Amino acid sequence: MNKIVFTEEFCSPENLFPFTLTRQIQDIRIGVLTIREKWEQLLGLPSFDKQEDDYKDQERALIIDDAINDDILYLIHGNIIPTPKLAKQVKKLKPGEFISVPGQAGLVYCICREQIVHKERIRVEKAVKLTAEYKEVKYPWDIFGLNAWAIQQDVEWLKKNRKLQAPSDTNKLINAEEIYIEKGAIVEHCFLNATDGPIYIGKGATVMEGAMLRGPLAIGEGAIIKMGSKIYGATTIGPYCSAGGEIKNSVFFGYSNKAHDGYLGDAVIGEWCNMGAGTSCSNVKNNASTIAVYTPNGPVPVGLKCGVLMGDYTRTAINTSINSGTVIGVSCNVFGNGLTPKYIPSFSWGSEGIKRYELDRALEHIENWKKLKQQTLTTAESVILKHIFDHY
C-alpha cells in the first residue's frame, strides 16, 4: 500500500507556537480542511507521521525503514499546503525522485526500499523542478493570512466531491453560484454574500436566523452559528465550533466556542477553547503602528493587524479584553481587569499576578468541557498535556 508520511524536519515547528505544542504541523486547520486532510484527499492515500522520538509521537508515527516493506512512500514536509496541480505533479514522481525548489530542501520525496541507505538515512537522486503553486505555513499569522487562498483551494475540490443541497429560499443570497451547502446543513433566514469569495457550509452545521455571512468563509461539520452573527471573510469556523458576535479573518481549529457578542479579528483559536460572553480582542494598536508578537525566539513584527493566537484548551472569562498580538498558551484560564498581557504562558490561572494552573484540576476541567460535546479526554491527550505542563 502506498502511503503519505509527513515530516516536520526543516519545518521549524517551534515557530508555530503555541499550536504545535499539542499537534503536528500537518494537523493545523487552514481553509476548510487540515493540511493532512488536504493531502489525503488530493492523493487518495492514507497518511502517517515520521517518528520524531518526542512526546507528540502517536499511533500513526512510524519508523520509515521498518514500515516501508514493498510500499512507495511520499515523504512530505508537514507545513506545505497542496494544490491539485501540486498533487498531480507528486503522483508522477518515481521512487528516487523529489520535487525541488531553488534555494530550499526538497518538498516531497518519493521513496521505496531501494532508497533506504541505512536507518534514518535516505538517498534520492533525481530532482524534479517544481511547476505547481504551493504555500507554506511558517508562523501562526500565516494561518489567517493565507486563509482566503486556502478556502478557495479547498472549495474547488470539495464542491466536486461532496453532496450539496440548494440553499433555502428563505435566505438572501448574493453571488449564489459561489455558495455551497452540504446536505444535512440547516441555513434559514440568513444573509450570505459570496462576492469576495466562496461560502462553504459543512454537513450537520446550523446557521441560525439573522446571521450575516461574507465569503470567503468555511463553516465546518456540526458547527453552530448563532442568531444575528456577523462573520466576515476570510474566516474558518472549524468542526463542532459555536460562533457568534462579530468575527473577521480568523481561524477556529475545532470544538471551540465564541458563542456570544464581542469582536475577534485576525486571530487563530485552537481546539477546545471557550471565550466567555463579551470577550473582545484588539487586532490594531491605537497608534496604528506595527504589532510585535511573542515567539520562543523573541518578538517578531508581523504588520498592522494581528489579534489573539490562542492555544488549545484555553478559556477566557466574561468581558475579557485581549490585547492586540497576544499569544496565549495551552490550557489557560484567563481572567482579570484591563487588557491582558501580550504573552500568557501555558497552564496560567488568571492574567494579573499569574498563578500556575494545577495539572489535576486543569485535566478535570478539560474533561468537563469535552463532555459538553460528547467527547472524553484521551490518554494520548493527557500524556501530551502533562509533558507541556512539566517542560513549558
N, C-alpha and C positions, 0 to 999 in steps of 0.2 A: 504493500500500500504506500503510495506517495504521501508525503507529509509536509506541512509547513512547520519550521522550527524557528521561533523568534529568539533573538539575542539582544541584550542591552549593551553588549560590548561596543565601544566607540560612541555610544549614545548619551553618555554623561547623565544617567538618571537622577543624580543628585541635583541637577539644575531644574528639575521639575518638582522640587519640594513645594508643598507637603504631600502632593498627590502620589508620588512614588514611594512614600513611606509604607503604604498599605497595598500597593499593586505594582505589577509590571507596567512599563510604559505602554505596551500594546493593549492594555485593558483600560486605557483612557478613552472616554467618550468625546467625540468631536463630530459635528454634523448629526446625523441620525444614529449612527452605529459607533461602536468602539473600533479602534484600529484593528484589533483581532478579527472582529466580525466582518469588517470590510474585506480583508484578505481572504478569509474563509469563503465568503460568498463569491468573490470575483474569481478565485482559483478553483472553487468547488472541492476544497481539500480540508481535512481536519488539521488543527494546529496544536502544537506543543511548545514548551519553553526549554531553551538550553539551560541545563542545570548550572546555577551560578554559585552553589555551595553557600548560600546565605539564607536568612530567616524567611524569605519570601518563596523559596522553592516549595512547590505544592505537588499534587499527584501527577500533574501533566508535565512536570520537569523531567527531562531525560538527559542522559549522557550519550552524546551523538554516536561514538564508536561502539557503544553497547547496544544501541537501538536501531542502527541503520539496516542490518540484515541485507535483504535484496532490494530495499526501497530506494527511491530517489527522494532526497530531501531538498527543500528550498529554504536555505538559511537566510532570514530576513531581519534587518535592523528594526527593532520594535517601534521606533519613532517615525517611520516612513508611512505617510498616508498615500494609499494607492489610488490610481485611476484605472478605468477599464483599459486604456491604452497601455499603461504600465503592466497590468496583469497579462495582457496579450503578449507583451514582449517577454515576460517571465516564463510563460508557458512554452515559448520557443527555445528556451535555454536547454542545452545538453549538459550531462554531467561533466564537470571540469570547467564550465564556463561561468562567468559572473558579469553582472551589469556594473559598469564603472562610470564614475562621474569625475571629470578632470579636477585634480587637486584634492580629492577625497578618497577614502577607502571605498571598496565596492559596496553596493547597496543590497544586492541579492546574489546569493551563491547557489548554484545547482551542483549537488554532490551525490555520489554513490560510494560504495565501499572502496573503490579504487582511489578515491581522493583522500582517504584516511591514511596519513603517513604513520602516525602513532597517536597514542592517547592525547586528545585535545589539540592535535595539530592537523590541519587540513591543507592540502595543496590544490589550488586551482590554477589553471594555466592560460586560459584564453579570456581576455577582456572583451565584452560586447558593449559598444558605446550606447549610452542612454539616449533614446529618441523620444520618450514619452514624458509628459509632465508629472511632477510629483511635488509633495510638500513635506517638510519636516516639522515635528513638534519638538522644539528645543527648550522652551521656557513656558511657564504656566500661562503667561499672557498671549502666547501663540494660540492657545486653545480657543479663546474668544476672538482673537484677531483673525484666525483662519476659518472661523465657524461658518460664515456666509458661503465661502467656497466649498467647504466640506458638505454642507447641507445640499447644495446644488449637485455635487458629485453623487451623493448617496441617492437622492431622489431620481436621478437619471436611471439608476439600476433598479430601485425599489418599485417604481411605477410600472415596470415591465414584469416584475416577478412576485408581486403581492396582489391579493384580491382586494379590489377597490369598490367603493359604492358611490353613487351620485350624492352630492350634498343635498340636504333637505331644502325644500322651497321656503322654509321659514327663515333661512339665513339671507343676509345681504352680501353678495359676492362681487368682488372687483378682480378682473383677470381670472375668471373662473377656471380656465383651462390649465392654470398652474396651481390648482388646489386639489390635493389628493387625500382622500379619506379612506382608511381601510375598513373593510366590513366589520361590523360589531362596534364601531365607534359611535358615540352619541353627540351630535352637534346640532343644537336647535336655537333659533332666535339670536344668532350671533352675527358680528361683522367680520368678514375675512377679506383682507386686501393683499393680493399677491402681485401687485405692480412691481415691487422691487425684488421679488424672489419668491420661490415656491413655498407653499404651506403644506406640510405633511403631518397627518394625524394618524397615529397607530391604532391597532385594533384594541377594543376594550377601553379606549380613552373616553372621557366625558368632558365636554366643553359646555359649561353651564350658560344659561341665557344671559345676554347682555355683554358677553366677553367681546373685546375688540382686539383682533389679531392682525399683525402685519408681517409679511414674509421678508426675508427668508426665515422660516420658523419650522421647527420639528417638535412634535409632541409625541412622547413615547407610549408604548403599550401600557394600558391601565392607568395612565396619568389622569389627574383631575385638574381642570382649570376652573377656578371659582367664578361666581357671578360678577359681572362688571369688571373683570380683569382687563388690564391694558398691557399688552405684550408686543414689543417692537422687535424687529429683526436686528442682528442675526442671533436668534435665541434657540437654545435646545432645552426642553423640559424632558428629562430622561424618564425611563420606565417607572411607573408607580410613584411618581412625584405628585405633590399637590402644589399648585401655584396660584397666587392671587396678587392683588395690588398692581404696581407698575414695575415692569421688568424690561430691560433693554440689553441687547448684545451680551447675553450671559449664557452659561452652560451649566446645567444641573446633571450630574452623572446618573443618579437613580435613587429612588426610595427616599428622597429628601423633600422637605416641606418649606415653602414660603407661602403660606395659605392666606395671609391677611394683608391689609394695607401696609404701605411702606414702599420705598424705592430701592431697586437694585439695578446697577448698570455696570457693564464691562467687568464682569465677575465670573469666577468659577467656583461652583459649590460641589463638594464631593458627595459621597453616598451617606445615607442615614444621618443627614443634618436636619436641624429644625430651627427656623427663625421665628422667634416669638412675635406676636402681634405688634405692629408699629415699628419693627426693626427697619431701619433705613441705612443705606450705605452711600457715602460720598464717592464719586468717581472723578471729580475735578477739584483741584485745590482752589481756595478762594482767590489766590493771586494768579491763577491760570498758568502757573509755572510747571516745570517737568516733575512728574511723580517718580520718586525712587522707591523701589520695592526691596524688602529684605530677601536675601538668599543666604544659604550657609557659607558662601564665599564672600559675603559683603553686599551692601546695597547696590542695585543696578537701576539706572534711569530707564524708564520704559515709555515715556511720552506724556502727553497731556491728560490722557484718560486711563484710569485703572481703578477698579473697585476692590472688592474683597476676594482673596484667594483662601478658601475655607476647606481644611482637611476633613476627612471622613469622621463621622460620629460626633460632630461638634454642634452645640446648641447655643442660641442666644436668648436672653430674657426679653420680655416685652419692652418696647420702646428703646431698644439698644441702638446707639448711634455709632456706626462703624466708620472709621477714618478712611480717607482715600488711600489706595495702595496698601491696605492692611493684609498681612499674612497671619492666618490662624492655623495652628497645628491640629493634630488628631485628638479627638475625644476631649474637647474643652467645654466647660460650662461658663459662658461669657455673660457677665452682668456687671453693672457699676454705673457711676454717674459720668456724664460728659462723653467725649469721644474716646473710643478705645485706643490703646497703644497701637503703634504701627506693626508690632510683632507680638503675638501671643503664643508661647511655646505649647507643645503638646501636653495634654493632661493638666491644663491650668484650671483652677477654680476661681472664677472672678476675673476682673481685669484691672483692679486697683489693689496694690499690695498683694499681687497674685500669690495664691496658695497652690499647693500640689493636690491634684485630684487623687484620692486613694484608689488604687487599682481595683480592688474588690468592688468598691462602690461604683466605679466607672463601668465595669463589666456588667454589674447588676442593672444599671440604668440603661445601658445599651440594649440589654436583653429585654427590658420593659418596652423600649421604643420599637424594637423589632417585632414584638408580639402584636403591636397595634396594626401591623401589616402582615400578620400571619406568618412571620418568619422567626427563626431562632438563631442565636449566636453559635456559630460552628466552632469546633475545636481548633481548626486552622486559623480562624479569625482571632481567637483568644491567644494563640501562640504568637501571632504577629503583633497583637496589641501589647502583650507582656514584653516582647523584645523592644518595642518602641518606648514603653514606659521605663525600661531598665537602661536604655542606651541613648535616648534623645531628650 
